[in-house]
Amino acid sequence: MTKFTLIIPCYNEEKNIQKLATQISNLKRFVRFDTILVNNGSIDNTKIELESLKKKNKIKKLNIINIKKNIGFGNAVKKGVLKSKTKIICYTHADLQTDIKDVLKAFNIF
């Protein structure tokens, strides 16, 4: 049973996508969750990197949303929330400045 949805807005994160994917896959060893990666109007190759993840099925239960124009982090989270199918939703940043394991800590506290 899927426990929650993790939403991660990505803006110009092409260099972080593969590492982020590895961290997400590692986290999925501990808990089942859906992942929504939101390409938030990136002008680099973020979209291509995200499509590659989807094509290679590198992340199980992955959805990708592409937003043409970035109008803010909150808008990207909102788009992800609207696509979520779970009652519990978490979000974090794609820039790897926050440890993705914090999502699991927060979920366990919840």
N, CA, C and O atoms as CSV, one atom per row, in Angstrom:
chain,resi,resn,atom,element,x,y,z
A,1,MET,N,N,0.839,-1.192,0.000
A,1,MET,CA,C,0.000,0.000,0.000
A,1,MET,C,C,0.879,1.249,0.000
A,1,MET,O,O,1.820,1.362,0.785
A,2,THR,N,N,0.557,2.175,-0.887
A,2,THR,CA,C,1.298,3.428,-0.960
A,2,THR,C,C,0.960,4.272,0.264
A,2,THR,O,O,-0.209,4.468,0.597
A,3,LYS,N,N,1.984,4.758,0.915
A,3,LYS,CA,C,1.803,5.513,2.154
A,3,LYS,C,C,1.590,7.008,1.926
A,3,LYS,O,O,0.774,7.636,2.601
A,4,PHE,N,N,2.335,7.577,0.962
A,4,PHE,CA,C,2.238,9.014,0.723
A,4,PHE,C,C,2.757,9.332,-0.677
A,4,PHE,O,O,3.274,8.462,-1.378
A,5,THR,N,N,2.609,10.591,-1.062
A,5,THR,CA,C,3.174,11.085,-2.311
A,5,THR,C,C,4.263,12.087,-1.980
A,5,THR,O,O,4.085,12.960,-1.130
A,6,LEU,N,N,5.387,11.952,-2.657
A,6,LEU,CA,C,6.490,12.892,-2.522
A,6,LEU,C,C,6.536,13.754,-3.772
A,6,LEU,O,O,6.682,13.244,-4.883
A,7,ILE,N,N,6.411,15.051,-3.588
A,7,ILE,CA,C,6.436,16.016,-4.693
A,7,ILE,C,C,7.766,16.769,-4.638
A,7,ILE,O,O,8.159,17.291,-3.595
A,8,ILE,N,N,8.443,16.811,-5.779
A,8,ILE,CA,C,9.721,17.521,-5.831
A,8,ILE,C,C,9.744,18.443,-7.054
A,8,ILE,O,O,9.921,17.977,-8.179
A,9,PRO,N,N,9.565,19.749,-6.835
A,9,PRO,CA,C,9.721,20.694,-7.936
A,9,PRO,C,C,11.186,20.762,-8.362
A,9,PRO,O,O,12.088,20.762,-7.523
A,10,CYS,N,N,11.409,20.818,-9.660
A,10,CYS,CA,C,12.766,20.861,-10.221
A,10,CYS,C,C,12.878,22.061,-11.147
A,10,CYS,O,O,12.175,22.141,-12.154
A,11,TYR,N,N,13.755,22.986,-10.811
A,11,TYR,CA,C,13.997,24.121,-11.702
A,11,TYR,C,C,15.490,24.166,-12.024
A,11,TYR,O,O,16.316,24.422,-11.148
A,12,ASN,N,N,15.820,23.919,-13.272
A,12,ASN,CA,C,17.207,23.912,-13.742
A,12,ASN,C,C,18.084,22.995,-12.884
A,12,ASN,O,O,19.137,23.397,-12.391
A,13,GLU,N,N,17.628,21.777,-12.724
A,13,GLU,CA,C,18.327,20.796,-11.889
A,13,GLU,C,C,18.909,19.639,-12.694
A,13,GLU,O,O,19.108,18.552,-12.151
A,14,GLU,N,N,19.184,19.851,-13.973
A,14,GLU,CA,C,19.660,18.750,-14.822
A,14,GLU,C,C,20.859,18.026,-14.211
A,14,GLU,O,O,20.980,16.812,-14.369
A,15,LYS,N,N,21.732,18.729,-13.530
A,15,LYS,CA,C,22.930,18.104,-12.967
A,15,LYS,C,C,22.632,17.291,-11.711
A,15,LYS,O,O,23.444,16.459,-11.306
A,16,ASN,N,N,21.487,17.521,-11.100
A,16,ASN,CA,C,21.135,16.812,-9.865
A,16,ASN,C,C,20.164,15.663,-10.075
A,16,ASN,O,O,19.973,14.861,-9.160
A,17,ILE,N,N,19.554,15.551,-11.223
A,17,ILE,CA,C,18.452,14.600,-11.422
A,17,ILE,C,C,18.880,13.154,-11.179
A,17,ILE,O,O,18.163,12.409,-10.510
A,18,GLN,N,N,20.016,12.747,-11.700
A,18,GLN,CA,C,20.434,11.347,-11.528
A,18,GLN,C,C,20.724,11.031,-10.059
A,18,GLN,O,O,20.343,9.970,-9.565
A,19,LYS,N,N,21.388,11.936,-9.374
A,19,LYS,CA,C,21.671,11.726,-7.945
A,19,LYS,C,C,20.367,11.728,-7.143
A,19,LYS,O,O,20.184,10.918,-6.235
A,20,LEU,N,N,19.475,12.641,-7.490
A,20,LEU,CA,C,18.169,12.691,-6.840
A,20,LEU,C,C,17.416,11.380,-7.043
A,20,LEU,O,O,16.795,10.864,-6.114
A,21,ALA,N,N,17.472,10.848,-8.250
A,21,ALA,CA,C,16.802,9.576,-8.549
A,21,ALA,C,C,17.359,8.445,-7.695
A,21,ALA,O,O,16.607,7.604,-7.201
A,22,THR,N,N,18.663,8.425,-7.523
A,22,THR,CA,C,19.287,7.400,-6.679
A,22,THR,C,C,18.814,7.539,-5.236
A,22,THR,O,O,18.512,6.540,-4.583
A,23,GLN,N,N,18.748,8.765,-4.738
A,23,GLN,CA,C,18.290,8.985,-3.369
A,23,GLN,C,C,16.829,8.570,-3.198
A,23,GLN,O,O,16.466,7.981,-2.180
A,24,ILE,N,N,16.001,8.873,-4.181
A,24,ILE,CA,C,14.595,8.474,-4.119
A,24,ILE,C,C,14.486,6.955,-4.119
A,24,ILE,O,O,13.746,6.386,-3.317
A,25,SER,N,N,15.208,6.303,-5.001
A,25,SER,CA,C,15.176,4.834,-5.072
A,25,SER,C,C,15.645,4.212,-3.765
A,25,SER,O,O,15.068,3.226,-3.307
A,26,ASN,N,N,16.683,4.776,-3.162
A,26,ASN,CA,C,17.163,4.268,-1.874
A,26,ASN,C,C,16.117,4.437,-0.785
A,26,ASN,O,O,15.944,3.550,0.051
A,27,LEU,N,N,15.418,5.562,-0.787
A,27,LEU,CA,C,14.379,5.813,0.213
A,27,LEU,C,C,13.214,4.838,0.044
A,27,LEU,O,O,12.586,4.435,1.023
A,28,LYS,N,N,12.933,4.465,-1.193
A,28,LYS,CA,C,11.825,3.542,-1.464
A,28,LYS,C,C,12.088,2.143,-0.910
A,28,LYS,O,O,11.174,1.320,-0.864
A,29,ARG,N,N,13.305,1.865,-0.494
A,29,ARG,CA,C,13.592,0.578,0.153
A,29,ARG,C,C,12.962,0.516,1.539
A,29,ARG,O,O,12.749,-0.572,2.074
A,30,PHE,N,N,12.663,1.673,2.125
A,30,PHE,CA,C,12.156,1.734,3.491
A,30,PHE,C,C,10.658,1.987,3.593
A,30,PHE,O,O,10.029,1.614,4.584
A,31,VAL,N,N,10.090,2.614,2.581
A,31,VAL,CA,C,8.666,2.947,2.620
A,31,VAL,C,C,8.157,3.062,1.185
A,31,VAL,O,O,8.892,3.469,0.285
A,32,ARG,N,N,6.886,2.698,0.984
A,32,ARG,CA,C,6.290,2.793,-0.352
A,32,ARG,C,C,5.617,4.147,-0.520
A,32,ARG,O,O,4.793,4.555,0.298
A,33,PHE,N,N,5.980,4.827,-1.587
A,33,PHE,CA,C,5.377,6.131,-1.866
A,33,PHE,C,C,5.408,6.405,-3.360
A,33,PHE,O,O,6.220,5.854,-4.104
A,34,ASP,N,N,4.502,7.272,-3.769
A,34,ASP,CA,C,4.480,7.754,-5.147
A,34,ASP,C,C,5.407,8.958,-5.236
A,34,ASP,O,O,5.604,9.674,-4.254
A,35,THR,N,N,5.969,9.175,-6.403
A,35,THR,CA,C,6.852,10.317,-6.610
A,35,THR,C,C,6.324,11.151,-7.770
A,35,THR,O,O,6.021,10.628,-8.842
A,36,ILE,N,N,6.222,12.449,-7.539
A,36,ILE,CA,C,5.868,13.388,-8.600
A,36,ILE,C,C,7.007,14.390,-8.710
A,36,ILE,O,O,7.260,15.171,-7.792
A,37,LEU,N,N,7.689,14.353,-9.850
A,37,LEU,CA,C,8.738,15.328,-10.134
A,37,LEU,C,C,8.142,16.375,-11.065
A,37,LEU,O,O,7.602,16.052,-12.123
A,38,VAL,N,N,8.250,17.623,-10.657
A,38,VAL,CA,C,7.650,18.715,-11.421
A,38,VAL,C,C,8.753,19.537,-12.072
A,38,VAL,O,O,9.525,20.211,-11.391
A,39,ASN,N,N,8.817,19.473,-13.396
A,39,ASN,CA,C,9.733,20.335,-14.130
A,39,ASN,C,C,9.100,21.721,-14.138
A,39,ASN,O,O,8.133,21.975,-14.857
A,40,ASN,N,N,9.658,22.603,-13.333
A,40,ASN,CA,C,9.043,23.899,-13.070
A,40,ASN,C,C,9.560,24.983,-14.014
A,40,ASN,O,O,10.142,25.977,-13.579
A,41,GLY,N,N,9.336,24.774,-15.318
A,41,GLY,CA,C,9.716,25.780,-16.307
A,41,GLY,C,C,11.216,25.881,-16.532
A,41,GLY,O,O,11.718,26.948,-16.885
A,42,SER,N,N,11.927,24.799,-16.336
A,42,SER,CA,C,13.387,24.810,-16.494
A,42,SER,C,C,13.783,25.221,-17.910
A,42,SER,O,O,13.090,24.926,-18.884
A,43,ILE,N,N,14.923,25.913,-17.992
A,43,ILE,CA,C,15.442,26.324,-19.294
A,43,ILE,C,C,16.725,25.563,-19.639
A,43,ILE,O,O,17.367,25.857,-20.647
A,44,ASP,N,N,17.097,24.593,-18.812
A,44,ASP,CA,C,18.233,23.725,-19.115
A,44,ASP,C,C,17.685,22.376,-19.595
A,44,ASP,O,O,16.597,22.340,-20.170
A,45,ASN,N,N,18.383,21.299,-19.384
A,45,ASN,CA,C,17.956,19.976,-19.846
A,45,ASN,C,C,17.247,19.153,-18.775
A,45,ASN,O,O,17.234,17.924,-18.852
A,46,THR,N,N,16.668,19.803,-17.793
A,46,THR,CA,C,15.939,19.095,-16.741
A,46,THR,C,C,14.846,18.210,-17.335
A,46,THR,O,O,14.701,17.056,-16.932
A,47,LYS,N,N,14.092,18.727,-18.268
A,47,LYS,CA,C,13.000,17.961,-18.875
A,47,LYS,C,C,13.521,16.681,-19.518
A,47,LYS,O,O,12.916,15.621,-19.363
A,48,ILE,N,N,14.623,16.768,-20.230
A,48,ILE,CA,C,15.217,15.597,-20.886
A,48,ILE,C,C,15.665,14.576,-19.836
A,48,ILE,O,O,15.443,13.376,-19.997
A,49,GLU,N,N,16.287,15.052,-18.775
A,49,GLU,CA,C,16.740,14.156,-17.699
A,49,GLU,C,C,15.557,13.453,-17.033
A,49,GLU,O,O,15.627,12.260,-16.738
A,50,LEU,N,N,14.485,14.184,-16.800
A,50,LEU,CA,C,13.294,13.585,-16.177
A,50,LEU,C,C,12.660,12.549,-17.098
A,50,LEU,O,O,12.257,11.475,-16.652
A,51,GLU,N,N,12.574,12.877,-18.380
A,51,GLU,CA,C,12.008,11.921,-19.346
A,51,GLU,C,C,12.856,10.653,-19.419
A,51,GLU,O,O,12.323,9.558,-19.598
A,52,SER,N,N,14.161,10.797,-19.282
A,52,SER,CA,C,15.067,9.648,-19.284
A,52,SER,C,C,14.791,8.741,-18.084
A,52,SER,O,O,14.782,7.517,-18.213
A,53,LEU,N,N,14.567,9.349,-16.919
A,53,LEU,CA,C,14.231,8.558,-15.725
A,53,LEU,C,C,12.965,7.749,-15.951
A,53,LEU,O,O,12.900,6.565,-15.619
A,54,LYS,N,N,11.971,8.399,-16.516
A,54,LYS,CA,C,10.685,7.749,-16.765
A,54,LYS,C,C,10.850,6.605,-17.767
A,54,LYS,O,O,10.328,5.509,-17.564
A,55,LYS,N,N,11.572,6.870,-18.832
A,55,LYS,CA,C,11.774,5.878,-19.885
A,55,LYS,C,C,12.515,4.648,-19.361
A,55,LYS,O,O,12.177,3.516,-19.707
A,56,LYS,N,N,13.521,4.880,-18.532
A,56,LYS,CA,C,14.325,3.780,-17.986
A,56,LYS,C,C,13.665,3.121,-16.778
A,56,LYS,O,O,14.172,2.130,-16.253
A,57,ASN,N,N,12.523,3.678,-16.333
A,57,ASN,CA,C,11.808,3.168,-15.161
A,57,ASN,C,C,12.732,3.100,-13.947
A,57,ASN,O,O,12.685,2.152,-13.163
A,58,LYS,N,N,13.568,4.123,-13.812
A,58,LYS,CA,C,14.546,4.157,-12.721
A,58,LYS,C,C,13.885,4.371,-11.360
A,58,LYS,O,O,14.405,3.934,-10.333
A,59,ILE,N,N,12.739,5.046,-11.361
A,59,ILE,CA,C,12.000,5.280,-10.121
A,59,ILE,C,C,10.623,4.658,-10.277
A,59,ILE,O,O,9.880,5.007,-11.194
A,60,LYS,N,N,10.287,3.751,-9.398
A,60,LYS,CA,C,8.960,3.128,-9.426
A,60,LYS,C,C,7.916,4.141,-8.971
A,60,LYS,O,O,8.178,4.987,-8.117
A,61,LYS,N,N,6.733,4.037,-9.558
A,61,LYS,CA,C,5.609,4.931,-9.241
A,61,LYS,C,C,5.993,6.398,-9.409
A,61,LYS,O,O,5.822,7.213,-8.503
A,62,LEU,N,N,6.518,6.710,-10.597
A,62,LEU,CA,C,6.962,8.069,-10.916
A,62,LEU,C,C,5.999,8.738,-11.878
A,62,LEU,O,O,5.618,8.173,-12.904
A,63,ASN,N,N,5.618,9.944,-11.524
A,63,ASN,CA,C,4.848,10.806,-12.417
A,63,ASN,C,C,5.668,12.068,-12.653
A,63,ASN,O,O,6.351,12.556,-11.752
A,64,ILE,N,N,5.593,12.584,-13.863
A,64,ILE,CA,C,6.296,13.817,-14.197
A,64,ILE,C,C,5.287,14.833,-14.701
A,64,ILE,O,O,4.423,14.526,-15.523
A,65,ILE,N,N,5.416,16.042,-14.193
A,65,ILE,CA,C,4.582,17.156,-14.635
A,65,ILE,C,C,5.528,18.193,-15.244
A,65,ILE,O,O,6.560,18.516,-14.656
A,66,ASN,N,N,5.184,18.698,-16.389
A,66,ASN,CA,C,5.968,19.758,-17.024
A,66,ASN,C,C,5.165,21.053,-17.010
A,66,ASN,O,O,4.057,21.123,-17.542
A,67,ILE,N,N,5.739,22.061,-16.399
A,67,ILE,CA,C,5.145,23.396,-16.375
A,67,ILE,C,C,5.980,24.260,-17.320
A,67,ILE,O,O,7.205,24.300,-17.207
A,68,LYS,N,N,5.333,24.938,-18.234
A,68,LYS,CA,C,6.070,25.729,-19.232
A,68,LYS,C,C,6.756,26.948,-18.633
A,68,LYS,O,O,7.907,27.238,-18.958
A,69,LYS,N,N,6.043,27.671,-17.751
A,69,LYS,CA,C,6.603,28.900,-17.193
A,69,LYS,C,C,6.647,28.801,-15.674
A,69,LYS,O,O,5.639,28.515,-15.028
A,70,ASN,N,N,7.811,29.038,-15.120
A,70,ASN,CA,C,7.983,29.002,-13.674
A,70,ASN,C,C,7.353,30.247,-13.057
A,70,ASN,O,O,7.788,31.372,-13.304
A,71,ILE,N,N,6.320,30.019,-12.252
A,71,ILE,CA,C,5.731,31.143,-11.523
A,71,ILE,C,C,5.872,30.940,-10.015
A,71,ILE,O,O,5.160,31.553,-9.219
A,72,GLY,N,N,6.807,30.068,-9.646
A,72,GLY,CA,C,7.128,29.905,-8.233
A,72,GLY,C,C,7.072,28.466,-7.753
A,72,GLY,O,O,6.378,27.620,-8.318
A,73,PHE,N,N,7.828,28.218,-6.690
A,73,PHE,CA,C,7.914,26.904,-6.063
A,73,PHE,C,C,6.530,26.430,-5.606
A,73,PHE,O,O,6.162,25.272,-5.807
A,74,GLY,N,N,5.781,27.326,-4.997
A,74,GLY,CA,C,4.448,26.970,-4.489
A,74,GLY,C,C,3.512,26.489,-5.576
A,74,GLY,O,O,2.726,25.567,-5.357
A,75,ASN,N,N,3.587,27.101,-6.740
A,75,ASN,CA,C,2.753,26.667,-7.860
A,75,ASN,C,C,3.117,25.249,-8.284
A,75,ASN,O,O,2.235,24.447,-8.594
A,76,ALA,N,N,4.404,24.939,-8.300
A,76,ALA,CA,C,4.837,23.583,-8.675
A,76,ALA,C,C,4.347,22.559,-7.650
A,76,ALA,O,O,3.897,21.475,-8.019
A,77,VAL,N,N,4.434,22.899,-6.387
A,77,VAL,CA,C,3.920,21.998,-5.346
A,77,VAL,C,C,2.414,21.806,-5.534
A,77,VAL,O,O,1.916,20.683,-5.455
A,78,LYS,N,N,1.697,22.891,-5.781
A,78,LYS,CA,C,0.247,22.816,-5.985
A,78,LYS,C,C,-0.108,21.896,-7.150
A,78,LYS,O,O,-1.022,21.079,-7.039
A,79,LYS,N,N,0.606,22.025,-8.261
A,79,LYS,CA,C,0.350,21.154,-9.416
A,79,LYS,C,C,0.549,19.689,-9.030
A,79,LYS,O,O,-0.211,18.820,-9.456
A,80,GLY,N,N,1.571,19.421,-8.223
A,80,GLY,CA,C,1.814,18.069,-7.752
A,80,GLY,C,C,0.712,17.575,-6.832
A,80,GLY,O,O,0.280,16.426,-6.933
A,81,VAL,N,N,0.260,18.431,-5.946
A,81,VAL,CA,C,-0.825,18.071,-5.019
A,81,VAL,C,C,-2.074,17.694,-5.808
A,81,VAL,O,O,-2.754,16.723,-5.476
A,82,LEU,N,N,-2.371,18.457,-6.845
A,82,LEU,CA,C,-3.561,18.187,-7.648
A,82,LEU,C,C,-3.473,16.846,-8.384
A,82,LEU,O,O,-4.506,16.257,-8.702
A,83,LYS,N,N,-2.271,16.359,-8.657
A,83,LYS,CA,C,-2.083,15.064,-9.331
A,83,LYS,C,C,-1.941,13.901,-8.345
A,83,LYS,O,O,-1.991,12.738,-8.743
A,84,SER,N,N,-1.767,14.212,-7.081
A,84,SER,CA,C,-1.550,13.168,-6.075
A,84,SER,C,C,-2.798,12.332,-5.872
A,84,SER,O,O,-3.920,12.821,-6.003
A,85,LYS,N,N,-2.587,11.067,-5.551
A,85,LYS,CA,C,-3.699,10.156,-5.297
A,85,LYS,C,C,-3.701,9.648,-3.861
A,85,LYS,O,O,-4.452,8.732,-3.527
A,86,THR,N,N,-2.869,10.234,-3.014
A,86,THR,CA,C,-2.794,9.794,-1.621
A,86,THR,C,C,-3.292,10.896,-0.692
A,86,THR,O,O,-3.368,12.067,-1.067
A,87,LYS,N,N,-3.625,10.491,0.522
A,87,LYS,CA,C,-4.103,11.464,1.507
A,87,LYS,C,C,-2.961,12.228,2.161
A,87,LYS,O,O,-3.148,13.354,2.622
A,88,ILE,N,N,-1.789,11.625,2.202
A,88,ILE,CA,C,-0.628,12.258,2.815
A,88,ILE,C,C,0.323,12.686,1.706
A,88,ILE,O,O,0.647,11.909,0.808
A,89,ILE,N,N,0.763,13.940,1.788
A,89,ILE,CA,C,1.636,14.508,0.755
A,89,ILE,C,C,2.828,15.171,1.434
A,89,ILE,O,O,2.677,15.918,2.400
A,90,CYS,N,N,4.008,14.885,0.913
A,90,CYS,CA,C,5.237,15.527,1.364
A,90,CYS,C,C,5.871,16.224,0.167
A,90,CYS,O,O,5.592,15.880,-0.982
A,91,TYR,N,N,6.707,17.186,0.437
A,91,TYR,CA,C,7.463,17.791,-0.658
A,91,TYR,C,C,8.840,18.177,-0.148
A,91,TYR,O,O,9.061,18.376,1.047
A,92,THR,N,N,9.747,18.274,-1.093
A,92,THR,CA,C,11.102,18.714,-0.782
A,92,THR,C,C,11.677,19.381,-2.014
A,92,THR,O,O,10.996,19.520,-3.031
A,93,HIS,N,N,12.919,19.790,-1.925
A,93,HIS,CA,C,13.591,20.489,-3.009
A,93,HIS,C,C,14.491,19.543,-3.789
A,93,HIS,O,O,14.999,18.569,-3.235
A,94,ALA,N,N,14.688,19.824,-5.064
A,94,ALA,CA,C,15.526,18.985,-5.925
A,94,ALA,C,C,16.991,19.386,-5.879
A,94,ALA,O,O,17.831,18.709,-6.473
A,95,ASP,N,N,17.315,20.466,-5.191
A,95,ASP,CA,C,18.688,20.983,-5.238
A,95,ASP,C,C,19.662,20.227,-4.335
A,95,ASP,O,O,20.840,20.578,-4.261
A,96,LEU,N,N,19.172,19.188,-3.645
A,96,LEU,CA,C,19.997,18.318,-2.803
A,96,LEU,C,C,20.577,19.025,-1.582
A,96,LEU,O,O,21.479,18.493,-0.935
A,97,GLN,N,N,20.077,20.205,-1.260
A,97,GLN,CA,C,20.539,20.894,-0.057
A,97,GLN,C,C,19.825,20.377,1.187
A,97,GLN,O,O,20.261,20.614,2.314
A,98,THR,N,N,18.729,19.673,0.967
A,98,THR,CA,C,17.986,19.044,2.051
A,98,THR,C,C,18.096,17.541,1.865
A,98,THR,O,O,17.876,17.033,0.765
A,99,ASP,N,N,18.433,16.827,2.925
A,99,ASP,CA,C,18.558,15.374,2.854
A,99,ASP,C,C,17.180,14.769,2.606
A,99,ASP,O,O,16.244,15.006,3.371
A,100,ILE,N,N,17.061,14.000,1.552
A,100,ILE,CA,C,15.769,13.407,1.203
A,100,ILE,C,C,15.274,12.458,2.290
A,100,ILE,O,O,14.075,12.202,2.391
A,101,LYS,N,N,16.189,11.939,3.101
A,101,LYS,CA,C,15.791,11.063,4.212
A,101,LYS,C,C,14.939,11.805,5.238
A,101,LYS,O,O,14.234,11.178,6.029
A,102,ASP,N,N,15.000,13.137,5.230
A,102,ASP,CA,C,14.162,13.924,6.141
A,102,ASP,C,C,12.678,13.699,5.872
A,102,ASP,O,O,11.849,13.833,6.773
A,103,VAL,N,N,12.348,13.358,4.632
A,103,VAL,CA,C,10.953,13.050,4.291
A,103,VAL,C,C,10.482,11.850,5.095
A,103,VAL,O,O,9.375,11.851,5.633
A,104,LEU,N,N,11.322,10.827,5.175
A,104,LEU,CA,C,10.969,9.627,5.939
A,104,LEU,C,C,10.868,9.954,7.425
A,104,LEU,O,O,9.977,9.454,8.111
A,105,LYS,N,N,11.772,10.786,7.923
A,105,LYS,CA,C,11.713,11.206,9.338
A,105,LYS,C,C,10.386,11.908,9.605
A,105,LYS,O,O,9.710,11.612,10.591
A,106,ALA,N,N,10.016,12.832,8.732
A,106,ALA,CA,C,8.754,13.566,8.902
A,106,ALA,C,C,7.559,12.643,8.833
A,106,ALA,O,O,6.625,12.768,9.624
A,107,PHE,N,N,7.583,11.715,7.889
A,107,PHE,CA,C,6.474,10.763,7.754
A,107,PHE,C,C,6.353,9.919,9.021
A,107,PHE,O,O,5.246,9.701,9.514
A,108,ASN,N,N,7.474,9.444,9.550
A,108,ASN,CA,C,7.423,8.647,10.769
A,108,ASN,C,C,6.914,9.427,11.968
A,108,ASN,O,O,6.221,8.871,12.820
A,109,ILE,N,N,7.248,10.705,12.042
A,109,ILE,CA,C,6.720,11.562,13.117
A,109,ILE,C,C,5.213,11.722,12.953
A,109,ILE,O,O,4.459,11.674,13.925
A,110,PHE,N,N,4.788,11.914,11.708
A,110,PHE,CA,C,3.367,12.063,11.419
A,110,PHE,C,C,2.608,10.836,11.856
A,110,PHE,O,O,1.390,10.773,11.694
